[in-house]
Amino acid sequence: MYKKAEDKAKKAVDKAREQAEKIVAEIRDMQIDAQLKEHKWIEAKKSLDDALPQLTEKTPEKAHPKRKKEVSFQPGDDVKLTSLDQQGTIVEKVNDSTYLVQIGIMKMKVKSSDMQLLKKKKQEYAEPLATVKGSGYHVRPELDLRGERYEDALHRLEKYLDDAMLAGYQRVSIIHGKGTGALRNGVVDYLKNNRAVTGFRSGAAGEGGSGVTVVDLK
């Protein structure tokens, strides 16, 4: 009797799955907004659930199957919808037991009990912004900004001071030239607000005079 009930259940499930797959194929062929056909997904899933009859108690050796280990799902995981035999990707967590899953062009809410984990989301690791290389790490003790546009010059200055600090320099020279003084003033204003700078001055006669600013670093 148990074998007959099992055979009957299998036939019912196969029939429901065939109907569900037919609906899936139909929706994909139409290639329209998934939301317009979402109710068909729900109907297909319900037909599968309804097709599972309550079987009689199994034999003693199978009466107490081992409890499945709970799986933790998160957005980005690839999963399989066991009742629909379809693969998808989790978009977001709706609540403790329900997730929004992307299946092809469609999105639908799925219970965690109806999902099987296929592949965890790949972890992303941020690379370090900088690494201390030690004294003299391919950074010159001076930066020449002559001929640079104002904005580009300040951007280069910012990066250069970071590199100089990593290289272990305690003093560097910024060559901005004399000209109209606009670039020099911009450099001075930037140095005043840079926490890595402990002091600065115009270059001496043998250092380039007012066309150079000598900077002391921490």
Secondary structure as GFF3:
##gff-version 3
##sequence-region A 1 218
A	DSSP	alpha_helix	2	30	.	.	.	ID=ss1
A	DSSP	three_ten_helix	34	37	.	.	.	ID=ss2
A	DSSP	alpha_helix	38	51	.	.	.	ID=ss3
A	DSSP	three_ten_helix	60	62	.	.	.	ID=ss4
A	DSSP	beta_strand	78	81	.	.	.	ID=ss5
A	DSSP	beta_strand	86	93	.	.	.	ID=ss6
A	DSSP	beta_strand	98	103	.	.	.	ID=ss7
A	DSSP	beta_strand	106	111	.	.	.	ID=ss8
A	DSSP	three_ten_helix	112	114	.	.	.	ID=ss9
A	DSSP	beta_strand	115	119	.	.	.	ID=ss10
A	DSSP	beta_strand	142	144	.	.	.	ID=ss11
A	DSSP	alpha_helix	150	167	.	.	.	ID=ss12
A	DSSP	beta_strand	171	175	.	.	.	ID=ss13
A	DSSP	alpha_helix	182	192	.	.	.	ID=ss14
A	DSSP	beta_strand	197	202	.	.	.	ID=ss15
A	DSSP	three_ten_helix	205	207	.	.	.	ID=ss16
A	DSSP	three_ten_helix	209	211	.	.	.	ID=ss17
A	DSSP	beta_strand	212	217	.	.	.	ID=ss18
###
